[in-house]
Amino acid sequence: MEEHLDALKHCDWNRAMAQYPDNAEFFLPGGQVIKGRQQIGDLFRNALKPFNEGGICGITFEPEHTFAVGDTLNMQWKATADGLAEPYRGADAYVTKGGYMVAMVTTFDAGQLKRKK
């Protein structure tokens, strides 16, 4: 989890992608499922754009509460950035196996960020 959050904070696509095996899956809001490293890589390529281009670079995700259940780490977090009008809160569940994140369930929806005008 710490490596994931730090990779996002530093907009490091390679570090972010090093955490996922070929068969990883992301479960996103609205029932969207992203399957495999290729689709996850595309997701991060778009997300890790500069903040002023609609990406999340510059956002810091801070854990507020974590709870482990077996190989799943559940985390409630707060996202902050200079370009946000207010903090954005959400939650993720990270399923790990063999040192990799094989699945992630997230409530993050970039469209819900309240960006300063």
Secondary structure, DSSP 8 states (H G I E B T S, - for coil): -HHHHHHHHTT-HHHHHTT--TT-EEE-GGG-EEEHHHHHHHHHHHHTSBGGGTS-BT-EEEEEEEEEETTEEEEEEEEE-TTBSS-EEEEEEEEEETTEEEEEEE---GGG--B--
